[in-house]
C-alpha cells in the first residue's frame, strides 16, 4: 500500500479506513475531501519532520515559517506543508514519504520522552491501538505545535486535542501497515 492509497483511504471516511468518518463533529470534510483533523494529524507529522531537519539550525525556537501567527486559519494540507517551507513539491507528493517517515520517527520519540511511548508504539505495531485522552496528548505535544495546528486548521484547542486523540492513533496505524515505520520509498509507492 502506497502513500496515495493511505491518503485516499483517510479522505474516504468509514469505508476508507476510519470507522465513523473523519469529520467526527469537526466541520465535516476539509478541502479535497480530507477532514481538518486528518490534515492536522498529517501536518503534525510534517511539522515534526521539518523541525527535526532544522533542529541543528535553530535549536531553541522554531523557524519563522513555523510560527502560528504566519499561518491563515482553515488551510489545506498543501497550505500547512507550504507554511513549513515545503512548497508545492511536497504537497504534490514529491518527498512527502520522507517527510512523513521522518515525522513518524520524531513523533514516536516525543511520545517516549513524555512517558507515552507504549501507547504510541501500539499504533505502529500490529494489534489493538491503545487510546490516548486529550489531556495526555496535550502533555505530549508542545504549545507551539498545538498553536500551529489550531491556526492552520481553524479549530479550537479543545477540538484539535479531542480530534487528534481520536484520529492520530488511526492515522499512524494506517501509515505503518507492516508494524513498523516505513521507509520514505515505501510511503511514496503508489
mmCIF file of the C-alpha atoms, coordinates in Angstrom:
data_MODEL
# 
_entry.id   MODEL 
# 
loop_
_atom_site.group_PDB 
_atom_site.id 
_atom_site.type_symbol 
_atom_site.label_atom_id 
_atom_site.label_alt_id 
_atom_site.label_comp_id 
_atom_site.label_asym_id 
_atom_site.label_entity_id 
_atom_site.label_seq_id 
_atom_site.pdbx_PDB_ins_code 
_atom_site.Cartn_x 
_atom_site.Cartn_y 
_atom_site.Cartn_z 
_atom_site.occupancy 
_atom_site.B_iso_or_equiv 
_atom_site.pdbx_formal_charge 
_atom_site.auth_seq_id 
_atom_site.auth_comp_id 
_atom_site.auth_asym_id 
_atom_site.auth_atom_id 
_atom_site.pdbx_PDB_model_num 
ATOM 1   C CA . UNK A 1 1   ? 0.000   0.000  0.000  1.00 0.00 ? 1   UNK A CA 1 
ATOM 2   C CA . UNK A 1 2   ? 1.431   3.344  -1.020 1.00 0.00 ? 2   UNK A CA 1 
ATOM 3   C CA . UNK A 1 3   ? 1.083   6.823  0.414  1.00 0.00 ? 3   UNK A CA 1 
ATOM 4   C CA . UNK A 1 4   ? -1.610  7.812  -2.060 1.00 0.00 ? 4   UNK A CA 1 
ATOM 5   C CA . UNK A 1 5   ? -3.627  4.718  -1.093 1.00 0.00 ? 5   UNK A CA 1 
ATOM 6   C CA . UNK A 1 6   ? -3.371  5.686  2.575  1.00 0.00 ? 6   UNK A CA 1 
ATOM 7   C CA . UNK A 1 7   ? -4.288  9.332  1.946  1.00 0.00 ? 7   UNK A CA 1 
ATOM 8   C CA . UNK A 1 8   ? -7.192  8.308  -0.277 1.00 0.00 ? 8   UNK A CA 1 
ATOM 9   C CA . UNK A 1 9   ? -8.409  5.917  2.403  1.00 0.00 ? 9   UNK A CA 1 
ATOM 10  C CA . UNK A 1 10  ? -8.147  8.635  5.041  1.00 0.00 ? 10  UNK A CA 1 
ATOM 11  C CA . UNK A 1 11  ? -10.228 11.015 2.978  1.00 0.00 ? 11  UNK A CA 1 
ATOM 12  C CA . UNK A 1 12  ? -12.922 8.464  2.101  1.00 0.00 ? 12  UNK A CA 1 
ATOM 13  C CA . UNK A 1 13  ? -14.412 8.136  5.567  1.00 0.00 ? 13  UNK A CA 1 
ATOM 14  C CA . UNK A 1 14  ? -15.789 4.922  7.047  1.00 0.00 ? 14  UNK A CA 1 
ATOM 15  C CA . UNK A 1 15  ? -15.011 2.726  4.065  1.00 0.00 ? 15  UNK A CA 1 
ATOM 16  C CA . UNK A 1 16  ? -11.616 4.342  3.633  1.00 0.00 ? 16  UNK A CA 1 
ATOM 17  C CA . UNK A 1 17  ? -10.048 3.066  6.798  1.00 0.00 ? 17  UNK A CA 1 
ATOM 18  C CA . UNK A 1 18  ? -11.621 5.071  9.638  1.00 0.00 ? 18  UNK A CA 1 
ATOM 19  C CA . UNK A 1 19  ? -14.865 3.924  11.148 1.00 0.00 ? 19  UNK A CA 1 
ATOM 20  C CA . UNK A 1 20  ? -17.410 6.621  11.740 1.00 0.00 ? 20  UNK A CA 1 
ATOM 21  C CA . UNK A 1 21  ? -15.959 9.018  9.189  1.00 0.00 ? 21  UNK A CA 1 
ATOM 22  C CA . UNK A 1 22  ? -13.265 11.583 9.616  1.00 0.00 ? 22  UNK A CA 1 
ATOM 23  C CA . UNK A 1 23  ? -15.405 14.626 10.185 1.00 0.00 ? 23  UNK A CA 1 
ATOM 24  C CA . UNK A 1 24  ? -16.347 13.376 13.626 1.00 0.00 ? 24  UNK A CA 1 
ATOM 25  C CA . UNK A 1 25  ? -18.099 16.605 14.529 1.00 0.00 ? 25  UNK A CA 1 
ATOM 26  C CA . UNK A 1 26  ? -15.255 18.821 13.394 1.00 0.00 ? 26  UNK A CA 1 
ATOM 27  C CA . UNK A 1 27  ? -16.922 20.500 10.456 1.00 0.00 ? 27  UNK A CA 1 
ATOM 28  C CA . UNK A 1 28  ? -17.060 17.528 8.091  1.00 0.00 ? 28  UNK A CA 1 
ATOM 29  C CA . UNK A 1 29  ? -14.621 17.139 5.246  1.00 0.00 ? 29  UNK A CA 1 
ATOM 30  C CA . UNK A 1 30  ? -11.896 19.643 4.538  1.00 0.00 ? 30  UNK A CA 1 
ATOM 31  C CA . UNK A 1 31  ? -10.674 20.736 1.173  1.00 0.00 ? 31  UNK A CA 1 
ATOM 32  C CA . UNK A 1 32  ? -10.275 17.915 -1.328 1.00 0.00 ? 32  UNK A CA 1 
ATOM 33  C CA . UNK A 1 33  ? -12.345 15.640 0.945  1.00 0.00 ? 33  UNK A CA 1 
ATOM 34  C CA . UNK A 1 34  ? -9.805  15.416 3.781  1.00 0.00 ? 34  UNK A CA 1 
ATOM 35  C CA . UNK A 1 35  ? -11.131 16.347 7.206  1.00 0.00 ? 35  UNK A CA 1 
ATOM 36  C CA . UNK A 1 36  ? -9.426  19.121 9.152  1.00 0.00 ? 36  UNK A CA 1 
ATOM 37  C CA . UNK A 1 37  ? -8.394  16.675 11.864 1.00 0.00 ? 37  UNK A CA 1 
ATOM 38  C CA . UNK A 1 38  ? -6.659  14.328 9.392  1.00 0.00 ? 38  UNK A CA 1 
ATOM 39  C CA . UNK A 1 39  ? -4.938  17.378 7.892  1.00 0.00 ? 39  UNK A CA 1 
ATOM 40  C CA . UNK A 1 40  ? -3.873  18.292 11.431 1.00 0.00 ? 40  UNK A CA 1 
ATOM 41  C CA . UNK A 1 41  ? -2.502  14.785 12.095 1.00 0.00 ? 41  UNK A CA 1 
ATOM 42  C CA . UNK A 1 42  ? -0.551  14.752 8.832  1.00 0.00 ? 42  UNK A CA 1 
ATOM 43  C CA . UNK A 1 43  ? 0.507   18.341 9.445  1.00 0.00 ? 43  UNK A CA 1 
ATOM 44  C CA . UNK A 1 44  ? 1.823   17.305 12.866 1.00 0.00 ? 44  UNK A CA 1 
ATOM 45  C CA . UNK A 1 45  ? 3.947   14.606 11.250 1.00 0.00 ? 45  UNK A CA 1 
ATOM 46  C CA . UNK A 1 46  ? 5.277   17.085 8.694  1.00 0.00 ? 46  UNK A CA 1 
ATOM 47  C CA . UNK A 1 47  ? 5.911   19.629 11.458 1.00 0.00 ? 47  UNK A CA 1 
ATOM 48  C CA . UNK A 1 48  ? 7.909   17.049 13.408 1.00 0.00 ? 48  UNK A CA 1 
ATOM 49  C CA . UNK A 1 49  ? 9.988   16.146 10.364 1.00 0.00 ? 49  UNK A CA 1 
ATOM 50  C CA . UNK A 1 50  ? 10.726  19.746 9.417  1.00 0.00 ? 50  UNK A CA 1 
ATOM 51  C CA . UNK A 1 51  ? 11.557  20.700 12.984 1.00 0.00 ? 51  UNK A CA 1 
ATOM 52  C CA . UNK A 1 52  ? 13.899  17.709 13.150 1.00 0.00 ? 52  UNK A CA 1 
ATOM 53  C CA . UNK A 1 53  ? 15.592  18.710 9.883  1.00 0.00 ? 53  UNK A CA 1 
ATOM 54  C CA . UNK A 1 54  ? 16.067  22.282 11.119 1.00 0.00 ? 54  UNK A CA 1 
ATOM 55  C CA . UNK A 1 55  ? 16.977  21.465 14.722 1.00 0.00 ? 55  UNK A CA 1 
ATOM 56  C CA . UNK A 1 56  ? 20.684  21.959 14.135 1.00 0.00 ? 56  UNK A CA 1 
ATOM 57  C CA . UNK A 1 57  ? 19.997  25.365 12.596 1.00 0.00 ? 57  UNK A CA 1 
ATOM 58  C CA . UNK A 1 58  ? 17.763  26.757 15.377 1.00 0.00 ? 58  UNK A CA 1 
ATOM 59  C CA . UNK A 1 59  ? 17.745  24.561 18.471 1.00 0.00 ? 59  UNK A CA 1 
ATOM 60  C CA . UNK A 1 60  ? 15.784  26.893 20.755 1.00 0.00 ? 60  UNK A CA 1 
ATOM 61  C CA . UNK A 1 61  ? 12.986  28.252 18.560 1.00 0.00 ? 61  UNK A CA 1 
ATOM 62  C CA . UNK A 1 62  ? 11.064  27.064 15.527 1.00 0.00 ? 62  UNK A CA 1 
ATOM 63  C CA . UNK A 1 63  ? 11.773  28.795 12.210 1.00 0.00 ? 63  UNK A CA 1 
ATOM 64  C CA . UNK A 1 64  ? 9.646   31.846 11.399 1.00 0.00 ? 64  UNK A CA 1 
ATOM 65  C CA . UNK A 1 65  ? 7.736   29.854 8.760  1.00 0.00 ? 65  UNK A CA 1 
ATOM 66  C CA . UNK A 1 66  ? 6.568   27.507 11.533 1.00 0.00 ? 66  UNK A CA 1 
ATOM 67  C CA . UNK A 1 67  ? 5.277   30.278 13.808 1.00 0.00 ? 67  UNK A CA 1 
ATOM 68  C CA . UNK A 1 68  ? 1.482   30.121 14.176 1.00 0.00 ? 68  UNK A CA 1 
ATOM 69  C CA . UNK A 1 69  ? 0.876   33.811 13.531 1.00 0.00 ? 69  UNK A CA 1 
ATOM 70  C CA . UNK A 1 70  ? 2.169   33.464 9.963  1.00 0.00 ? 70  UNK A CA 1 
ATOM 71  C CA . UNK A 1 71  ? -0.483  30.937 9.013  1.00 0.00 ? 71  UNK A CA 1 
ATOM 72  C CA . UNK A 1 72  ? -4.007  31.647 7.794  1.00 0.00 ? 72  UNK A CA 1 
ATOM 73  C CA . UNK A 1 73  ? -6.696  29.574 9.509  1.00 0.00 ? 73  UNK A CA 1 
ATOM 74  C CA . UNK A 1 74  ? -8.578  26.774 7.800  1.00 0.00 ? 74  UNK A CA 1 
ATOM 75  C CA . UNK A 1 75  ? -5.964  25.897 5.184  1.00 0.00 ? 75  UNK A CA 1 
ATOM 76  C CA . UNK A 1 76  ? -5.484  22.731 3.205  1.00 0.00 ? 76  UNK A CA 1 
ATOM 77  C CA . UNK A 1 77  ? -2.779  20.140 3.780  1.00 0.00 ? 77  UNK A CA 1 
ATOM 78  C CA . UNK A 1 78  ? -0.853  21.844 0.965  1.00 0.00 ? 78  UNK A CA 1 
ATOM 79  C CA . UNK A 1 79  ? -1.001  25.175 2.788  1.00 0.00 ? 79  UNK A CA 1 
ATOM 80  C CA . UNK A 1 80  ? 0.133   23.526 6.020  1.00 0.00 ? 80  UNK A CA 1 
ATOM 81  C CA . UNK A 1 81  ? 3.084   21.938 4.236  1.00 0.00 ? 81  UNK A CA 1 
ATOM 82  C CA . UNK A 1 82  ? 3.778   25.181 2.373  1.00 0.00 ? 82  UNK A CA 1 
ATOM 83  C CA . UNK A 1 83  ? 3.922   27.157 5.615  1.00 0.00 ? 83  UNK A CA 1 
ATOM 84  C CA . UNK A 1 84  ? 6.534   24.693 6.817  1.00 0.00 ? 84  UNK A CA 1 
ATOM 85  C CA . UNK A 1 85  ? 8.672   25.659 3.841  1.00 0.00 ? 85  UNK A CA 1 
ATOM 86  C CA . UNK A 1 86  ? 7.919   22.502 1.879  1.00 0.00 ? 86  UNK A CA 1 
ATOM 87  C CA . UNK A 1 87  ? 6.228   24.245 -1.052 1.00 0.00 ? 87  UNK A CA 1 
ATOM 88  C CA . UNK A 1 88  ? 4.351   22.686 -3.929 1.00 0.00 ? 88  UNK A CA 1 
ATOM 89  C CA . UNK A 1 89  ? 6.677   19.741 -4.475 1.00 0.00 ? 89  UNK A CA 1 
ATOM 90  C CA . UNK A 1 90  ? 5.971   18.256 -1.045 1.00 0.00 ? 90  UNK A CA 1 
ATOM 91  C CA . UNK A 1 91  ? 2.254   18.929 -1.234 1.00 0.00 ? 91  UNK A CA 1 
ATOM 92  C CA . UNK A 1 92  ? 2.148   17.251 -4.635 1.00 0.00 ? 92  UNK A CA 1 
ATOM 93  C CA . UNK A 1 93  ? 3.699   14.118 -3.140 1.00 0.00 ? 93  UNK A CA 1 
ATOM 94  C CA . UNK A 1 94  ? 7.365   14.507 -4.129 1.00 0.00 ? 94  UNK A CA 1 
ATOM 95  C CA . UNK A 1 95  ? 9.345   13.864 -0.983 1.00 0.00 ? 95  UNK A CA 1 
ATOM 96  C CA . UNK A 1 96  ? 6.222   13.566 1.152  1.00 0.00 ? 96  UNK A CA 1 
ATOM 97  C CA . UNK A 1 97  ? 7.103   9.970  2.038  1.00 0.00 ? 97  UNK A CA 1 
ATOM 98  C CA . UNK A 1 98  ? 10.395  11.118 3.530  1.00 0.00 ? 98  UNK A CA 1 
ATOM 99  C CA . UNK A 1 99  ? 8.693   13.891 5.440  1.00 0.00 ? 99  UNK A CA 1 
ATOM 100 C CA . UNK A 1 100 ? 6.044   11.577 6.896  1.00 0.00 ? 100 UNK A CA 1 
ATOM 101 C CA . UNK A 1 101 ? 8.526   8.796  7.664  1.00 0.00 ? 101 UNK A CA 1 
ATOM 102 C CA . UNK A 1 102 ? 10.821  11.211 9.482  1.00 0.00 ? 102 UNK A CA 1 
ATOM 103 C CA . UNK A 1 103 ? 7.861   12.788 11.235 1.00 0.00 ? 103 UNK A CA 1 
ATOM 104 C CA . UNK A 1 104 ? 6.633   9.400  12.445 1.00 0.00 ? 104 UNK A CA 1 
ATOM 105 C CA . UNK A 1 105 ? 10.024  8.631  13.959 1.00 0.00 ? 105 UNK A CA 1 
ATOM 106 C CA . UNK A 1 106 ? 10.245  12.032 15.618 1.00 0.00 ? 106 UNK A CA 1 
ATOM 107 C CA . UNK A 1 107 ? 6.694   11.755 16.942 1.00 0.00 ? 107 UNK A CA 1 
ATOM 108 C CA . UNK A 1 108 ? 7.419   8.328  18.452 1.00 0.00 ? 108 UNK A CA 1 
ATOM 109 C CA . UNK A 1 109 ? 10.458  9.810  20.238 1.00 0.00 ? 109 UNK A CA 1 
ATOM 110 C CA . UNK A 1 110 ? 8.340   12.713 21.520 1.00 0.00 ? 110 UNK A CA 1 
ATOM 111 C CA . UNK A 1 111 ? 5.749   10.292 22.938 1.00 0.00 ? 111 UNK A CA 1 
ATOM 112 C CA . UNK A 1 112 ? 8.536   8.193  24.517 1.00 0.00 ? 112 UNK A CA 1 
ATOM 113 C CA . UNK A 1 113 ? 10.083  11.267 26.156 1.00 0.00 ? 113 UNK A CA 1 
ATOM 114 C CA . UNK A 1 114 ? 6.676   12.254 27.578 1.00 0.00 ? 114 UNK A CA 1 
ATOM 115 C CA . UNK A 1 115 ? 6.124   8.796  29.106 1.00 0.00 ? 115 UNK A CA 1 
ATOM 116 C CA . UNK A 1 116 ? 3.608   7.607  26.492 1.00 0.00 ? 116 UNK A CA 1 
ATOM 117 C CA . UNK A 1 117 ? 5.933   5.526  24.334 1.00 0.00 ? 117 UNK A CA 1 
ATOM 118 C CA . UNK A 1 118 ? 3.966   2.305  24.892 1.00 0.00 ? 118 UNK A CA 1 
ATOM 119 C CA . UNK A 1 119 ? 0.794   3.984  23.672 1.00 0.00 ? 119 UNK A CA 1 
ATOM 120 C CA . UNK A 1 120 ? 2.409   5.342  20.506 1.00 0.00 ? 120 UNK A CA 1 
ATOM 121 C CA . UNK A 1 121 ? 4.196   2.043  19.864 1.00 0.00 ? 121 UNK A CA 1 
ATOM 122 C CA . UNK A 1 122 ? 0.813   0.267  19.900 1.00 0.00 ? 122 UNK A CA 1 
ATOM 123 C CA . UNK A 1 123 ? -0.266  2.455  16.956 1.00 0.00 ? 123 UNK A CA 1 
ATOM 124 C CA . UNK A 1 124 ? 2.738   1.339  14.906 1.00 0.00 ? 124 UNK A CA 1 
ATOM 125 C CA . UNK A 1 125 ? 2.802   -2.329 15.865 1.00 0.00 ? 125 UNK A CA 1 
ATOM 126 C CA . UNK A 1 126 ? 0.272   -4.955 14.885 1.00 0.00 ? 126 UNK A CA 1 
ATOM 127 C CA . UNK A 1 127 ? -2.659  -5.361 17.198 1.00 0.00 ? 127 UNK A CA 1 
ATOM 128 C CA . UNK A 1 128 ? -5.024  -3.056 19.001 1.00 0.00 ? 128 UNK A CA 1 
ATOM 129 C CA . UNK A 1 129 ? -4.259  0.659  19.255 1.00 0.00 ? 129 UNK A CA 1 
ATOM 130 C CA . UNK A 1 130 ? -4.117  1.991  22.802 1.00 0.00 ? 130 UNK A CA 1 
ATOM 131 C CA . UNK A 1 131 ? -6.170  5.160  23.232 1.00 0.00 ? 131 UNK A CA 1 
ATOM 132 C CA . UNK A 1 132 ? -4.823  8.498  24.359 1.00 0.00 ? 132 UNK A CA 1 
ATOM 133 C CA . UNK A 1 133 ? -7.006  11.062 26.090 1.00 0.00 ? 133 UNK A CA 1 
ATOM 134 C CA . UNK A 1 134 ? -6.827  14.736 25.088 1.00 0.00 ? 134 UNK A CA 1 
ATOM 135 C CA . UNK A 1 135 ? -5.270  15.700 28.454 1.00 0.00 ? 135 UNK A CA 1 
ATOM 136 C CA . UNK A 1 136 ? -2.365  13.269 27.904 1.00 0.00 ? 136 UNK A CA 1 
ATOM 137 C CA . UNK A 1 137 ? -1.948  14.361 24.297 1.00 0.00 ? 137 UNK A CA 1 
ATOM 138 C CA . UNK A 1 138 ? -1.726  17.970 25.495 1.00 0.00 ? 138 UNK A CA 1 
ATOM 139 C CA . UNK A 1 139 ? 1.207   16.908 27.706 1.00 0.00 ? 139 UNK A CA 1 
ATOM 140 C CA . UNK A 1 140 ? 2.958   15.202 24.779 1.00 0.00 ? 140 UNK A CA 1 
ATOM 141 C CA . UNK A 1 141 ? 2.599   17.986 22.217 1.00 0.00 ? 141 UNK A CA 1 
ATOM 142 C CA . UNK A 1 142 ? 4.320   21.316 22.708 1.00 0.00 ? 142 UNK A CA 1 
ATOM 143 C CA . UNK A 1 143 ? 2.322   24.561 22.934 1.00 0.00 ? 143 UNK A CA 1 
ATOM 144 C CA . UNK A 1 144 ? 3.963   25.707 19.668 1.00 0.00 ? 144 UNK A CA 1 
ATOM 145 C CA . UNK A 1 145 ? 2.794   22.544 17.873 1.00 0.00 ? 145 UNK A CA 1 
ATOM 146 C CA . UNK A 1 146 ? -0.742  22.923 19.205 1.00 0.00 ? 146 UNK A CA 1 
ATOM 147 C CA . UNK A 1 147 ? -0.880  26.636 18.342 1.00 0.00 ? 147 UNK A CA 1 
ATOM 148 C CA . UNK A 1 148 ? 0.443   25.971 14.838 1.00 0.00 ? 148 UNK A CA 1 
ATOM 149 C CA . UNK A 1 149 ? -2.193  23.316 14.169 1.00 0.00 ? 149 UNK A CA 1 
ATOM 150 C CA . UNK A 1 150 ? -5.081  25.339 15.606 1.00 0.00 ? 150 UNK A CA 1 
ATOM 151 C CA . UNK A 1 151 ? -4.089  28.282 13.423 1.00 0.00 ? 151 UNK A CA 1 
ATOM 152 C CA . UNK A 1 152 ? -3.785  26.140 10.287 1.00 0.00 ? 152 UNK A CA 1 
ATOM 153 C CA . UNK A 1 153 ? -6.998  24.154 10.771 1.00 0.00 ? 153 UNK A CA 1 
ATOM 154 C CA . UNK A 1 154 ? -9.178  26.866 12.287 1.00 0.00 ? 154 UNK A CA 1 
ATOM 155 C CA . UNK A 1 155 ? -10.115 24.543 15.161 1.00 0.00 ? 155 UNK A CA 1 
ATOM 156 C CA . UNK A 1 156 ? -10.182 25.477 18.809 1.00 0.00 ? 156 UNK A CA 1 
ATOM 157 C CA . UNK A 1 157 ? -7.551  23.956 21.091 1.00 0.00 ? 157 UNK A CA 1 
ATOM 158 C CA . UNK A 1 158 ? -10.148 21.612 22.608 1.00 0.00 ? 158 UNK A CA 1 
ATOM 159 C CA . UNK A 1 159 ? -11.471 20.472 19.218 1.00 0.00 ? 159 UNK A CA 1 
ATOM 160 C CA . UNK A 1 160 ? -7.928  19.843 17.981 1.00 0.00 ? 160 UNK A CA 1 
ATOM 161 C CA . UNK A 1 161 ? -6.845  17.808 21.011 1.00 0.00 ? 161 UNK A CA 1 
ATOM 162 C CA . UNK A 1 162 ? -10.093 15.840 21.117 1.00 0.00 ? 162 UNK A CA 1 
ATOM 163 C CA . UNK A 1 163 ? -9.928  15.107 17.390 1.00 0.00 ? 163 UNK A CA 1 
ATOM 164 C CA . UNK A 1 164 ? -6.241  14.193 17.413 1.00 0.00 ? 164 UNK A CA 1 
ATOM 165 C CA . UNK A 1 165 ? -6.736  11.909 20.423 1.00 0.00 ? 165 UNK A CA 1 
ATOM 166 C CA . UNK A 1 166 ? -9.342  10.023 18.380 1.00 0.00 ? 166 UNK A CA 1 
ATOM 167 C CA . UNK A 1 167 ? -7.693  10.087 14.943 1.00 0.00 ? 167 UNK A CA 1 
ATOM 168 C CA . UNK A 1 168 ? -3.907  10.202 15.472 1.00 0.00 ? 168 UNK A CA 1 
ATOM 169 C CA . UNK A 1 169 ? -3.764  6.525  16.544 1.00 0.00 ? 169 UNK A CA 1 
ATOM 170 C CA . UNK A 1 170 ? -5.611  5.564  13.339 1.00 0.00 ? 170 UNK A CA 1 
ATOM 171 C CA . UNK A 1 171 ? -3.502  7.827  11.104 1.00 0.00 ? 171 UNK A CA 1 
ATOM 172 C CA . UNK A 1 172 ? -0.285  6.367  12.497 1.00 0.00 ? 172 UNK A CA 1 
ATOM 173 C CA . UNK A 1 173 ? -1.727  2.845  12.218 1.00 0.00 ? 173 UNK A CA 1 
ATOM 174 C CA . UNK A 1 174 ? -2.664  3.433  8.561  1.00 0.00 ? 174 UNK A CA 1 
ATOM 175 C CA . UNK A 1 175 ? 0.813   4.779  7.763  1.00 0.00 ? 175 UNK A CA 1 
ATOM 176 C CA . UNK A 1 176 ? 2.523   1.762  9.390  1.00 0.00 ? 176 UNK A CA 1 
ATOM 177 C CA . UNK A 1 177 ? 0.765   -1.306 7.913  1.00 0.00 ? 177 UNK A CA 1 
ATOM 178 C CA . UNK A 1 178 ? 3.762   -3.626 8.406  1.00 0.00 ? 178 UNK A CA 1 
ATOM 179 C CA . UNK A 1 179 ? 4.007   -2.896 12.127 1.00 0.00 ? 179 UNK A CA 1 
ATOM 180 C CA . UNK A 1 180 ? 6.997   -0.567 11.731 1.00 0.00 ? 180 UNK A CA 1 
ATOM 181 C CA . UNK A 1 181 ? 7.783   2.916  10.484 1.00 0.00 ? 181 UNK A CA 1 
ATOM 182 C CA . UNK A 1 182 ? 8.061   2.548  6.713  1.00 0.00 ? 182 UNK A CA 1 
ATOM 183 C CA . UNK A 1 183 ? 10.927  3.893  4.667  1.00 0.00 ? 183 UNK A CA 1 
ATOM 184 C CA . UNK A 1 184 ? 10.314  7.032  2.587  1.00 0.00 ? 184 UNK A CA 1 
ATOM 185 C CA . UNK A 1 185 ? 10.323  4.874  -0.546 1.00 0.00 ? 185 UNK A CA 1 
ATOM 186 C CA . UNK A 1 186 ? 7.635   2.580  0.876  1.00 0.00 ? 186 UNK A CA 1 
ATOM 187 C CA . UNK A 1 187 ? 5.437   5.562  1.719  1.00 0.00 ? 187 UNK A CA 1 
ATOM 188 C CA . UNK A 1 188 ? 5.843   7.083  -1.742 1.00 0.00 ? 188 UNK A CA 1 
ATOM 189 C CA . UNK A 1 189 ? 4.963   3.947  -3.719 1.00 0.00 ? 189 UNK A CA 1 
ATOM 190 C CA . UNK A 1 190 ? 1.585   4.159  -5.401 1.00 0.00 ? 190 UNK A CA 1 
# 
